[in-house]
Amino acid sequence: MRGKRIVFRDKGIVEIESFDVPKPSKNEVLVETLYSLISPGTELAFLMGLPNTPREYPRYAGYSNIGRIVGVGNNVDDSIIGEIVASGTPHSTHNVVDINKVYPIPESLTLTSATFFHLCAIALQGVRKCDIELGNSVVVLGLGVVGNLALQLAKLSGGYPVIGVDLIDFRNIKAKENGADFVVNPIKGDIKELINSFTDGKGADIVIEATGSPDAIETALDLASNNGRVVLLGSTRGISTVNFYRLVHRKGLTIVGAHNIARPRYESFKNFWTIRDDIMLCIKLLKDRRINVENLISGTYPLDKARDAYRKLLENKDKYMTFIFRYELWKPHHR
């Protein structure tokens, strides 16, 4: 059987290629994809070869896939054939996955919303590391998809007020729609003065840096209150220059790295959950609409129009949040 998948053939070059679909082996399942979500920050960085990416091609992108199990390997009960599952697999019509790395999708969760399971889990592990207490003021710098989700999760965790900051008003509007108490565009005023006006003049108890810009690190440290916490959730694309004495040492800040890979492997514990536990929780939160993703979907594209989707995200950050690829291999019921 032949499948199709997206490949970054070289820097800035998106193609669709055919491949032989492998058969699942022991403890694996074959998943036929229905929808997959673009992770804009990571995928565009890898596509364009930004700093702190491998810059090696070809590269297969994507890690937020919703599909239907259509085959099983040895040691896997074939009664699960037909089940709808999430998996951290690429933009491809078919993927072979370890049975322990698929996650069932409940009937009441729409499949397009379900595609956000992985980005939600990425945001969640960062928010957990903030160790938010009820009433802690939280600033989220960068309101792309992960930043928007982090803002919503910070509010669910007891942050108050929760303040979103972005240079793009389109993203600030989305954050306000999704529960931000305040939003700030640094272009329109002194950001530190504005944040202080929302936090009784002391700065933010917690700052979540979700821009990926090296210049934003200094801003995050500057906005934090004395003895505050700064959580670095965004993957920084470059080198930051910071006056640690003034911004960290004298203020007594705690800085926490929150890359998604920095997780316990086998068992969750306080503020550090496994990827499986976080994904399962995110699926529940999406199902129960405790977090909103519908206004983050800028549209859907068939797989063969992938170039258009990436081009729009690269060229129009003030118009689009992210896109979902749809795979019309079969006709699922509407959800």
C-alpha positions as CSV (number, residue, x, y, z in Angstrom):
1,M,0.0,0.0,0.0
2,R,1.2,3.5,-0.9
3,G,0.7,6.6,1.3
4,K,1.5,10.3,1.1
5,R,3.2,12.6,3.5
6,I,4.6,16.1,3.8
7,V,8.4,16.5,3.6
8,F,10.5,19.6,4.0
9,R,12.8,18.7,1.1
10,D,15.2,21.6,1.8
11,K,15.1,25.0,3.5
12,G,11.8,26.7,2.7
13,I,10.7,23.8,0.3
14,V,7.5,21.9,1.1
15,E,6.6,18.8,-1.0
16,I,4.2,15.9,-0.9
17,E,5.9,12.5,-1.5
18,S,4.6,9.0,-1.8
19,F,6.0,6.1,0.4
20,D,5.4,2.5,1.1
21,V,3.2,2.1,4.2
22,P,4.9,-0.4,6.5
23,K,3.0,-3.1,8.3
24,P,2.7,-2.9,12.1
25,S,5.0,-5.2,13.9
26,K,4.8,-6.5,17.5
27,N,3.0,-4.1,19.8
28,E,2.2,-1.6,17.0
29,V,-0.9,-0.3,15.2
30,L,-1.4,1.2,11.8
31,V,-3.3,4.5,12.0
32,E,-5.0,6.0,8.9
33,T,-5.0,9.8,9.4
34,L,-8.1,11.9,9.5
35,Y,-6.7,15.3,10.6
36,S,-3.4,16.7,11.7
37,L,-2.5,20.1,13.1
38,I,0.4,22.3,12.1
39,S,2.5,23.4,15.1
40,P,3.4,26.8,13.7
41,G,6.4,27.7,15.9
42,T,8.3,24.5,15.7
43,E,7.4,23.6,12.1
44,L,8.1,27.0,10.6
45,A,11.4,27.1,12.5
46,F,12.5,23.7,11.1
47,L,11.3,24.6,7.6
48,M,13.3,27.8,7.5
49,G,16.3,26.4,9.3
50,L,16.2,28.9,12.2
51,P,18.8,28.8,15.0
52,N,18.6,25.9,17.4
53,T,17.1,23.6,14.8
54,P,19.0,20.7,13.2
55,R,19.0,22.3,9.7
56,E,19.1,18.9,8.2
57,Y,16.9,17.9,5.3
58,P,14.8,16.1,4.3
59,R,12.7,16.4,7.4
60,Y,9.2,15.0,8.2
61,A,7.1,17.5,10.1
62,G,4.1,17.2,12.5
63,Y,3.3,15.6,15.8
64,S,-0.4,16.2,16.4
65,N,-2.4,13.5,14.5
66,I,-5.9,12.2,14.8
67,G,-6.7,8.9,13.0
68,R,-8.4,5.6,12.8
69,I,-6.7,2.3,13.7
70,V,-6.9,0.1,10.6
71,G,-4.4,-2.6,11.4
72,V,-2.6,-4.2,14.3
73,G,0.6,-6.1,14.9
74,N,1.2,-9.2,17.0
75,N,0.3,-8.9,20.7
76,V,-2.4,-6.3,19.9
77,D,-6.0,-7.2,20.3
78,D,-7.7,-6.6,16.9
79,S,-10.9,-5.5,18.6
80,I,-9.5,-1.9,18.6
81,I,-9.6,-1.7,14.8
82,G,-11.8,1.2,13.9
83,E,-11.1,3.2,17.1
84,I,-10.3,6.9,16.8
85,V,-7.0,7.8,18.4
86,A,-4.5,10.6,18.9
87,S,-0.8,10.1,18.3
88,G,2.3,12.2,18.1
89,T,3.0,11.3,14.5
90,P,3.8,13.3,11.3
91,H,1.6,14.8,8.6
92,S,1.1,11.5,6.7
93,T,-1.8,9.5,5.4
94,H,-0.6,6.5,7.5
95,N,1.6,6.0,10.5
96,V,2.7,3.0,12.4
97,V,2.7,3.7,16.2
98,D,3.5,1.8,19.4
99,I,0.2,0.8,21.0
100,N,1.4,2.6,24.2
101,K,1.7,5.9,22.3
102,V,-1.9,6.2,21.1
103,Y,-4.6,7.9,23.0
104,P,-8.4,7.2,22.6
105,I,-10.6,10.1,21.6
106,P,-14.0,10.3,23.2
107,E,-17.1,10.3,21.1
108,S,-18.1,13.8,22.3
109,L,-14.9,15.5,21.2
110,T,-14.8,17.0,17.7
111,L,-11.9,15.6,15.8
112,T,-10.6,19.0,14.7
113,S,-10.5,20.2,18.3
114,A,-8.8,17.0,19.3
115,T,-5.8,17.8,17.1
116,F,-4.7,20.3,19.7
117,F,-4.0,17.5,22.2
118,H,-0.2,17.7,21.8
119,L,0.2,21.5,21.8
120,C,-2.0,21.6,24.8
121,A,0.2,19.1,26.6
122,I,3.3,21.2,25.7
123,A,1.7,24.3,27.2
124,L,0.5,22.4,30.2
125,Q,4.0,21.1,31.2
126,G,5.2,24.7,31.1
127,V,2.3,25.9,33.3
128,R,2.8,23.1,35.8
129,K,6.4,24.2,36.2
130,C,5.2,27.7,37.2
131,D,3.8,26.2,40.4
132,I,0.9,28.7,40.3
133,E,-1.0,29.4,43.5
134,L,-4.5,31.0,43.5
135,G,-4.0,34.7,43.1
136,N,-0.6,34.7,41.5
137,S,-0.4,37.2,38.7
138,V,0.7,35.7,35.4
139,V,2.1,37.3,32.3
140,V,2.3,35.3,29.1
141,L,4.7,36.7,26.5
142,G,3.8,35.5,23.0
143,L,0.2,34.6,22.1
144,G,0.6,32.1,19.3
145,V,-1.1,28.8,19.7
146,V,1.0,27.5,22.6
147,G,1.0,30.9,24.3
148,N,-2.7,31.1,24.0
149,L,-3.2,27.6,25.5
150,A,-0.7,28.4,28.3
151,L,-2.7,31.5,29.1
152,Q,-5.9,29.5,29.4
153,L,-4.2,26.8,31.5
154,A,-2.7,29.4,33.8
155,K,-6.1,30.8,34.4
156,L,-7.5,27.3,35.1
157,S,-4.6,26.8,37.6
158,G,-5.6,29.8,39.6
159,G,-3.6,32.6,38.0
160,Y,-5.2,36.1,38.6
161,P,-4.9,38.3,36.8
162,V,-3.7,36.6,33.7
163,I,-2.2,39.0,31.2
164,G,-1.4,38.3,27.6
165,V,1.3,40.2,25.7
166,D,1.9,40.2,21.9
167,L,3.0,42.6,19.2
168,I,0.1,41.4,17.0
169,D,-3.3,42.7,17.9
170,F,-5.0,39.7,16.1
171,R,-3.4,37.4,18.7
172,N,-4.3,39.7,21.6
173,I,-7.9,39.6,20.5
174,K,-7.9,35.8,20.4
175,A,-6.4,35.7,23.9
176,K,-9.0,38.1,25.2
177,E,-11.7,35.9,23.7
178,N,-10.2,32.9,25.5
179,G,-10.2,34.5,29.0
180,A,-7.3,36.9,29.3
181,D,-8.0,39.4,32.1
182,F,-5.9,42.0,30.2
183,V,-3.9,42.1,27.0
184,V,-1.0,44.4,26.1
185,N,0.6,45.3,22.8
186,P,4.2,46.6,23.7
187,I,4.1,48.8,20.6
188,K,1.3,50.9,22.1
189,G,2.8,51.8,25.4
190,D,5.5,51.1,28.1
191,I,5.0,47.4,28.7
192,K,6.6,47.5,32.2
193,E,4.4,50.4,33.3
194,L,1.3,48.7,31.9
195,I,2.1,45.3,33.6
196,N,2.8,47.1,36.9
197,S,-0.6,48.9,36.7
198,F,-2.3,45.4,36.6
199,T,-0.2,44.0,39.4
200,D,-0.3,46.6,42.2
201,G,3.0,48.0,41.0
202,K,5.2,45.0,41.8
203,G,5.5,43.2,38.5
204,A,4.2,39.7,37.7
205,D,4.6,36.8,40.2
206,I,5.1,34.5,37.1
207,V,6.1,35.3,33.6
208,I,5.8,32.6,30.9
209,E,8.0,33.3,27.9
210,A,6.3,31.7,24.8
211,T,7.6,33.8,21.9
212,G,10.8,31.9,21.0
213,S,12.5,35.3,20.4
214,P,15.9,35.7,22.2
215,D,15.1,39.4,22.7
216,A,12.0,38.5,24.8
217,I,14.1,36.7,27.5
218,E,15.3,40.1,28.9
219,T,11.7,41.4,28.8
220,A,10.4,38.4,30.7
221,L,13.0,38.9,33.4
222,D,12.3,42.6,33.6
223,L,8.6,42.1,34.0
224,A,8.9,39.6,36.9
225,S,8.5,40.8,40.5
226,N,11.1,40.4,43.1
227,N,11.4,36.7,44.0
228,G,9.2,35.9,40.9
229,R,9.4,33.0,38.5
230,V,10.2,33.0,34.8
231,V,9.3,29.9,32.8
232,L,10.9,29.6,29.4
233,L,8.3,27.7,27.4
234,G,9.2,28.9,23.9
235,S,12.1,27.3,22.1
236,T,14.4,30.3,21.7
237,R,15.7,30.7,18.2
238,G,19.0,32.4,18.8
239,I,21.3,33.7,21.6
240,S,20.1,36.0,24.4
241,T,22.2,38.7,26.1
242,V,21.1,39.4,29.6
243,N,22.4,41.4,32.6
244,F,22.0,38.7,35.1
245,Y,23.1,40.8,38.0
246,R,20.4,43.4,37.5
247,L,17.6,41.2,36.3
248,V,18.1,37.9,38.1
249,H,20.6,38.1,41.0
250,R,19.3,41.3,42.7
251,K,15.7,40.3,42.1
252,G,16.1,36.8,43.4
253,L,14.4,35.3,40.4
254,T,13.8,31.6,39.7
255,I,14.3,30.7,36.0
256,V,12.8,27.4,34.8
257,G,13.5,25.7,31.5
258,A,10.3,24.1,30.2
259,H,11.0,22.3,26.9
260,N,8.6,19.5,26.4
261,I,11.4,16.9,26.5
262,A,12.2,17.8,30.1
263,R,9.6,15.4,31.6
264,P,9.7,12.3,33.8
265,R,9.8,9.2,31.7
266,Y,7.7,6.7,33.7
267,E,5.8,8.3,36.6
268,S,4.3,11.7,37.2
269,F,5.0,13.8,40.3
270,K,4.3,17.3,41.6
271,N,4.6,19.8,38.7
272,F,6.3,17.2,36.5
273,W,3.9,14.9,34.7
274,T,4.6,12.3,32.0
275,I,3.6,13.1,28.4
276,R,1.0,10.4,28.5
277,D,-0.7,11.8,31.7
278,D,-0.7,15.3,30.4
279,I,-2.1,14.3,27.0
280,M,-4.9,12.3,28.6
281,L,-5.8,15.3,30.8
282,C,-5.7,17.6,27.8
283,I,-8.1,15.4,25.9
284,K,-10.5,15.6,28.9
285,L,-10.1,19.4,29.1
286,L,-10.8,19.7,25.3
287,K,-13.8,17.3,25.6
288,D,-15.3,19.3,28.5
289,R,-14.5,22.6,26.8
290,R,-12.5,23.8,29.8
291,I,-10.1,25.2,27.2
292,N,-11.1,26.7,23.9
293,V,-9.4,26.0,20.6
294,E,-12.1,26.6,18.0
295,N,-11.1,30.2,17.5
296,L,-7.4,29.2,17.0
297,I,-8.3,27.2,13.8
298,S,-7.8,29.5,10.8
299,G,-9.0,26.9,8.4
300,T,-8.4,23.4,7.0
301,Y,-6.4,22.3,3.9
302,P,-6.3,19.0,2.0
303,L,-2.8,17.5,2.2
304,D,-2.0,18.4,-1.4
305,K,-2.3,22.1,-0.6
306,A,0.2,22.0,2.2
307,R,2.5,24.5,0.5
308,D,-0.3,27.1,0.6
309,A,-0.9,26.5,4.3
310,Y,2.8,27.0,5.3
311,R,3.1,30.0,3.0
312,K,0.2,31.8,4.6
313,L,1.5,31.1,8.1
314,L,5.0,32.5,7.1
315,E,3.7,35.6,5.4
316,N,0.5,36.5,7.4
317,K,1.1,36.1,11.1
318,D,-1.4,38.9,11.7
319,K,-4.2,36.9,10.1
320,Y,-3.7,33.2,10.9
321,M,-3.1,31.2,14.0
322,T,-2.8,27.7,12.6
323,F,-4.2,25.3,10.0
324,I,-5.4,21.7,10.1
325,F,-4.8,19.2,7.3
326,R,-7.7,16.9,6.4
327,Y,-7.3,13.5,4.9
328,E,-10.3,12.2,2.9
329,L,-9.4,8.6,3.0
330,W,-12.8,7.6,4.3
331,K,-16.0,9.5,5.4
332,P,-16.0,9.8,9.2
333,H,-19.2,10.7,10.9
334,H,-19.3,14.4,11.8
335,R,-17.8,15.3,15.2
